[in-house]
Amino acid sequence: MERPEIYTDNYNSLEEWIELRKRNEEFVYPQFFVPFREWMKDIEQKSDMEIKELLRILLQPYTLGVDTVDTYEF
């Protein structure tokens, strides 16, 4: 069985990476780091929901699906 390529660099910005992860159509895990600095510089303008969503996306590979959409209520 061939193992899928997990770590990729097929995105140009953090926003694009977030969109790819939200759609969950392919494995898109950063090869070396998550390019979050550009996103963090404007964090004051981000909603709580946007921040929670980013955290869920960052943690998703490690939660094995435990962090599901229904947790958005919290």
PENORWO-V851977 format. One record per pair of residues at least 24 apart in sequence whose ideal C-beta (glycine too) atoms are under 10 Angstrom apart, sorted by sequence separation. I is the first residue (numbers start at 0). J is the second residue. D is the distance in Angstrom with one decimal. If there is no record, write none. Layout:
i->I j->J d->D
i->I j->J d->D
This chain:
i->4 j->28 d->9.6
i->6 j->30 d->4.2
i->10 j->34 d->8.2
i->13 j->37 d->5.8
i->14 j->38 d->7.3
i->33 j->57 d->6.5
i->5 j->30 d->9.2
i->6 j->31 d->8.2
i->12 j->37 d->6.7
i->13 j->38 d->4.5
i->4 j->30 d->9.8
i->8 j->34 d->9.9
i->12 j->38 d->8.5
i->13 j->39 d->9.0
i->29 j->57 d->9.7
i->27 j->56 d->9.8
i->21 j->52 d->7.6
i->28 j->59 d->9.4
i->17 j->49 d->8.9
i->20 j->52 d->9.4
i->28 j->60 d->6.3
i->20 j->53 d->9.3
i->23 j->56 d->9.6
i->21 j->55 d->9.6
i->26 j->60 d->9.1
i->17 j->52 d->7.5
i->20 j->55 d->9.2
i->21 j->56 d->7.1
i->17 j->53 d->6.5
i->20 j->56 d->4.5
i->23 j->59 d->8.6
i->16 j->53 d->9.9
i->19 j->56 d->9.6
i->20 j->57 d->8.8
i->17 j->56 d->6.1
i->20 j->59 d->7.2
i->13 j->53 d->8.4
i->16 j->56 d->8.4
i->17 j->57 d->9.6
i->20 j->60 d->9.7
i->5 j->60 d->8.6
